[in-house]
Amino acid sequence: MQKHRVFLYSFGFLFIIFGLITGGLWHPVDLIANLLKIITVPDYLLTDYIEIGGLSAAFINSGILMITFTWFLHLMKLPTTGLSFASILTVGGFALFGKNIFNVWPILIGVFLYSLYKREPFSRYVYVAYFGTAIAPLVTQIAFFLPVKGVNEILVSYIVAIAIGFVLPDLAGYFLTTHKGYNLYNVGFTCGMIGMVAAALLRTYGYEIPTQKVWSIGNNIVLSIFLFFVFALMMYYGWKMNRKSLSNYSKLMKHSGRLVSDFVIFEGFPITLFNMGLLGFSMTFYVLITGSQLNGPTVGGILTVTGFGAFGKHPRNVLPVLFGITIGGLTNKYSLSDPNNVLAALFGTTLSPIAGEFGPIWGIIAGFLHIAVVNNVGFLHGGLNLYNNGFAAGLVAMFLIPLIKVIHKKED
């Protein structure tokens, strides 16, 4: 388990080193100023931290959160499993466009208080807390843009988010039953529901959350070099630690991916690491061939797919969903390289268990439906839930799974 944890620490340090090389080391005063920008701007969807604070601040913010969250797992003496990789890399990915070193903590505090209330160890709920930081933009929105004067907005933001963290474990447990584990981003679906209620309350009292699309361009060369290097390294070390072979990879890809599919536990760390690297490499290539941009949101999507390469995703169940989303992207009103479509392609692979269990045709259908749904649900939560695709995928799974099971005459 030690080498698993070393990988997570190393991943975070690589991001910090990259951030320092791209400017932070040479301009420390600017780096601090840019980190403050990241903390204080409205960061609901879609807010690219690379555009707000530059490559350096964005990647250092991400690296700090990955290292810190890994250290928490270390303190709790938790084994490093596939869920660890999925949660840490998802946090790191979204730390490029919505999560930062200010707005994630109250969610963790709320879940910790819930564990005390239940008289159970925090380790039982820590991953719910990690994924629950999807609602972090609500903290920033209240802390710095609350339309009410005469109160301590930062204190209010933390109290509200702590309350959300407190109810999150029970809500996540319940909502898992609605999509039956075919949406890998279950907490994202839960946070979508919470964000929908929060946005409705804000609108009811006269505060409209403005739409925004902060999307950086022009970093494809430097980011592709960095990402291809990282993912090639993962594939190489996975292959090397697996006795210079890909044995068990076909066995890994026989898993449907339905929750809970922990590849580190089922098939071992080496071949899982290879699978993660291959998915990361493939998703980076997909962004580039569509003519889109490597930036905070897309790199966040790539990291999330990579993380879930240890917890449910592999090429056999990802590609059909990706194909269905691409068909939708080619035929809908947006261009394939548009943020709406490319992010749906990356994050929509949360529905990969449908392809894994019911076959590629259903995976294509799920992907095609997903891109339509995800482009129309963001208004409901006003961008306060960073896992918009997790919310949309939960709705798609709730709609599609009963139909599939009727046709297949299959019961749980």
Solvent accessible surface area in square Angstrom, and as a share of the most:
residue,aa,sasa,rsa
1,M,112,0.50
2,Q,115,0.51
3,K,104,0.44
4,H,14,0.06
5,R,27,0.10
6,V,75,0.43
7,F,29,0.12
8,L,1,0.00
9,Y,43,0.16
10,S,49,0.32
11,F,5,0.02
12,G,0,0.00
13,F,104,0.44
14,L,50,0.25
15,F,2,0.01
16,I,32,0.16
17,I,87,0.44
18,F,18,0.08
19,G,0,0.00
20,L,53,0.27
21,I,108,0.55
22,T,46,0.27
23,G,16,0.15
24,G,3,0.03
25,L,100,0.50
26,W,156,0.55
27,H,104,0.46
28,P,76,0.48
29,V,117,0.67
30,D,79,0.41
31,L,23,0.11
32,I,107,0.54
33,A,47,0.37
34,N,37,0.19
35,L,26,0.13
36,L,100,0.50
37,K,103,0.43
38,I,0,0.00
39,I,26,0.13
40,T,57,0.33
41,V,30,0.17
42,P,37,0.24
43,D,0,0.00
44,Y,6,0.02
45,L,38,0.19
46,L,15,0.07
47,T,1,0.01
48,D,0,0.00
49,Y,0,0.00
50,I,9,0.05
51,E,98,0.44
52,I,40,0.20
53,G,4,0.04
54,G,29,0.28
55,L,28,0.14
56,S,12,0.08
57,A,0,0.00
58,A,0,0.00
59,F,0,0.00
60,I,11,0.06
61,N,1,0.00
62,S,0,0.00
63,G,0,0.00
64,I,61,0.31
65,L,0,0.00
66,M,0,0.00
67,I,30,0.15
68,T,32,0.19
69,F,0,0.00
70,T,1,0.00
71,W,121,0.43
72,F,50,0.21
73,L,6,0.03
74,H,75,0.33
75,L,105,0.52
76,M,54,0.24
77,K,176,0.75
78,L,32,0.16
79,P,69,0.43
80,T,5,0.03
81,T,18,0.10
82,G,0,0.00
83,L,43,0.21
84,S,0,0.00
85,F,0,0.00
86,A,0,0.00
87,S,0,0.00
88,I,0,0.00
89,L,0,0.00
90,T,3,0.02
91,V,0,0.00
92,G,0,0.00
93,G,0,0.00
94,F,4,0.02
95,A,0,0.00
96,L,0,0.00
97,F,3,0.01
98,G,0,0.00
99,K,0,0.00
100,N,0,0.00
101,I,49,0.25
102,F,33,0.14
103,N,0,0.00
104,V,0,0.00
105,W,65,0.23
106,P,0,0.00
107,I,0,0.00
108,L,14,0.07
109,I,69,0.35
110,G,0,0.00
111,V,0,0.00
112,F,87,0.36
113,L,73,0.37
114,Y,9,0.04
115,S,1,0.01
116,L,102,0.51
117,Y,154,0.58
118,K,89,0.38
119,R,224,0.82
120,E,46,0.20
121,P,90,0.56
122,F,36,0.15
123,S,29,0.19
124,R,161,0.59
125,Y,23,0.09
126,V,0,0.00
127,Y,32,0.12
128,V,33,0.19
129,A,0,0.00
130,Y,0,0.00
131,F,21,0.09
132,G,0,0.00
133,T,0,0.00
134,A,0,0.00
135,I,0,0.00
136,A,0,0.00
137,P,0,0.00
138,L,5,0.03
139,V,0,0.00
140,T,0,0.00
141,Q,6,0.03
142,I,13,0.07
143,A,6,0.05
144,F,70,0.29
145,F,71,0.30
146,L,28,0.14
147,P,73,0.46
148,V,80,0.46
149,K,167,0.71
150,G,82,0.79
151,V,68,0.39
152,N,94,0.48
153,E,38,0.17
154,I,82,0.42
155,L,103,0.51
156,V,49,0.28
157,S,0,0.00
158,Y,49,0.19
159,I,99,0.50
160,V,50,0.29
161,A,1,0.01
162,I,39,0.20
163,A,56,0.43
164,I,18,0.09
165,G,0,0.00
166,F,69,0.29
167,V,69,0.40
168,L,0,0.00
169,P,12,0.07
170,D,86,0.44
171,L,61,0.30
172,A,4,0.03
173,G,44,0.42
174,Y,139,0.53
175,F,30,0.12
176,L,67,0.33
177,T,76,0.44
178,T,42,0.24
179,H,1,0.00
180,K,90,0.38
181,G,2,0.02
182,Y,0,0.00
183,N,0,0.00
184,L,7,0.04
185,Y,18,0.07
186,N,16,0.08
187,V,13,0.08
188,G,0,0.00
189,F,1,0.00
190,T,0,0.00
191,C,0,0.00
192,G,0,0.00
193,M,42,0.19
194,I,20,0.10
195,G,0,0.00
196,M,62,0.28
197,V,84,0.48
198,A,15,0.12
199,A,0,0.00
200,A,50,0.39
201,L,103,0.51
202,L,32,0.16
203,R,50,0.18
204,T,101,0.59
205,Y,182,0.69
206,G,68,0.65
207,Y,41,0.16
208,E,111,0.50
209,I,13,0.06
210,P,76,0.48
211,T,136,0.79
212,Q,49,0.22
213,K,114,0.48
214,V,33,0.19
215,W,47,0.16
216,S,3,0.02
217,I,123,0.63
218,G,70,0.67
219,N,29,0.15
220,N,39,0.20
221,I,136,0.69
222,V,54,0.31
223,L,0,0.00
224,S,14,0.09
225,I,117,0.59
226,F,18,0.08
227,L,1,0.01
228,F,49,0.20
229,F,113,0.47
230,V,4,0.03
231,F,0,0.00
232,A,46,0.36
233,L,66,0.33
234,M,8,0.03
235,M,43,0.19
236,Y,100,0.38
237,Y,101,0.39
238,G,0,0.00
239,W,86,0.30
240,K,90,0.38
241,M,70,0.31
242,N,21,0.11
243,R,223,0.81
244,K,124,0.52
245,S,39,0.25
246,L,82,0.41
247,S,65,0.42
248,N,73,0.37
249,Y,19,0.07
250,S,75,0.48
251,K,109,0.46
252,L,0,0.00
253,M,45,0.20
254,K,155,0.66
255,H,48,0.21
256,S,28,0.18
257,G,0,0.00
258,R,64,0.23
259,L,38,0.19
260,V,104,0.60
261,S,8,0.05
262,D,8,0.04
263,F,0,0.00
264,V,10,0.06
265,I,110,0.56
266,F,96,0.40
267,E,19,0.09
268,G,24,0.23
269,F,8,0.04
270,P,25,0.16
271,I,1,0.00
272,T,0,0.00
273,L,6,0.03
274,F,22,0.09
275,N,0,0.00
276,M,0,0.00
277,G,0,0.00
278,L,46,0.23
279,L,4,0.02
280,G,0,0.00
281,F,75,0.31
282,S,41,0.26
283,M,3,0.01
284,T,0,0.00
285,F,112,0.47
286,Y,21,0.08
287,V,0,0.00
288,L,51,0.25
289,I,108,0.55
290,T,20,0.11
291,G,54,0.52
292,S,3,0.02
293,Q,41,0.18
294,L,1,0.00
295,N,0,0.00
296,G,0,0.00
297,P,0,0.00
298,T,0,0.00
299,V,0,0.00
300,G,0,0.00
301,G,0,0.00
302,I,0,0.00
303,L,1,0.00
304,T,2,0.01
305,V,0,0.00
306,T,0,0.00
307,G,0,0.00
308,F,4,0.02
309,G,0,0.00
310,A,0,0.00
311,F,10,0.04
312,G,0,0.00
313,K,0,0.00
314,H,0,0.00
315,P,23,0.15
316,R,106,0.39
317,N,0,0.00
318,V,1,0.00
319,L,100,0.50
320,P,16,0.10
321,V,0,0.00
322,L,13,0.07
323,F,115,0.48
324,G,0,0.00
325,I,1,0.01
326,T,24,0.14
327,I,59,0.30
328,G,3,0.02
329,G,1,0.01
330,L,121,0.60
331,T,98,0.57
332,N,51,0.26
333,K,174,0.74
334,Y,61,0.23
335,S,67,0.43
336,L,40,0.20
337,S,36,0.24
338,D,34,0.18
339,P,15,0.09
340,N,41,0.21
341,N,2,0.01
342,V,1,0.00
343,L,20,0.10
344,A,1,0.01
345,A,0,0.00
346,L,0,0.00
347,F,10,0.04
348,G,0,0.00
349,T,0,0.00
350,T,0,0.00
351,L,0,0.00
352,S,0,0.00
353,P,0,0.00
354,I,0,0.00
355,A,3,0.02
356,G,11,0.11
357,E,49,0.22
358,F,19,0.08
359,G,21,0.20
360,P,79,0.49
361,I,116,0.59
362,W,40,0.14
363,G,0,0.00
364,I,41,0.21
365,I,62,0.31
366,A,0,0.00
367,G,0,0.00
368,F,95,0.40
369,L,52,0.26
370,H,0,0.00
371,I,4,0.02
372,A,57,0.44
373,V,44,0.25
374,V,10,0.06
375,N,35,0.18
376,N,115,0.59
377,V,10,0.05
378,G,26,0.25
379,F,140,0.58
380,L,71,0.35
381,H,0,0.00
382,G,13,0.13
383,G,5,0.04
384,L,0,0.00
385,N,0,0.00
386,L,5,0.03
387,Y,12,0.04
388,N,21,0.11
389,N,13,0.07
390,G,0,0.00
391,F,3,0.01
392,A,0,0.00
393,A,0,0.00
394,G,0,0.00
395,L,54,0.27
396,V,4,0.02
397,A,0,0.00
398,M,73,0.33
399,F,126,0.53
400,L,5,0.03
401,I,6,0.03
402,P,71,0.45
403,L,83,0.41
404,I,0,0.00
405,K,26,0.11
406,V,112,0.64
407,I,112,0.57
408,H,82,0.37
409,K,181,0.77
410,K,80,0.34
411,E,151,0.68
412,D,110,0.57
